[in-house]
Amino acid sequence: MHTLIFATNNQNKVEEIRKVTNGLFNIITLKEAGIDIDIPEPHDTLEANATEKSSVIHKMTNQNVFSEDTGLEVAELNGEPGVKSARYAGDGRDFQANIDKLLEKLEGQTDRQAQFRTVVSLIWEDKEYLFEGICKGKIIAEQKGLQGFGYDPVFVPDGSEITFAEMTMDEKNKYSHRKKAVSKLIDFLLTLKA
């Protein structure tokens, strides 16, 4: 079984991806790989940040690695918070403060269309491949649900009546931007294994 380092310390993301990969690959976190660094995300696109993370870890380990960067893009706010989603309300990565800021900016707005977009960067045998997943939906005015993380309590995906935070992991994966991107990654890896 191939081991892939997932360049993150976010356990929620790791669990989501392990669920999607279903044991086909041995996904290990930075911590499990013995790496204790916080990789900067200095760029203004998801693609560049994902590339930064996978490149840094690949250079350190010379192993196959993937990373992802995800942003919530709100139409009415010209794509905000976008690449700054995790630090929208400041560098503390305080999800509640981020949600509060988002809801405040959208107060009184009727167009609440938004999308989550994930970009996965895979470095496999020294070559980089990018995969994208998008989930369209809308931002609701008050938080609902206790599952998930980030903006999940205020995001209702198209085709659903409930927020990501009201869904089980399996329900969320029917819509998930991260699952769509990771499914493309897995399809690609399976062609390599064939």
Number of C-alpha atoms within 10 A of each C-alpha: 8 11 13 19 24 27 28 22 17 11 10 11 16 17 13 19 18 15 14 19 17 9 10 14 14 15 19 18 19 17 14 12 13 9 14 10 12 11 15 10 17 11 14 11 16 23 20 16 24 24 24 21 23 26 22 15 24 21 11 10 13 14 16 20 28 27 22 27 25 25 23 24 21 23 14 15 16 9 14 17 19 21 24 23 22 21 15 20 19 12 9 11 15 14 18 14 15 22 21 15 14 22 18 11 12 18 10 10 10 8 13 18 19 23 23 22 23 26 27 26 29 27 22 17 11 13 8 15 13 18 19 23 19 20 20 20 20 20 23 17 16 11 18 17 14 13 16 19 13 20 23 23 24 23 28 25 25 15 9 10 9 17 25 28 22 21 17 11 17 12 11 21 18 11 20 23 24 27 24 22 21 23 18 16 20 17 11 13 16 11 8 9 9 5
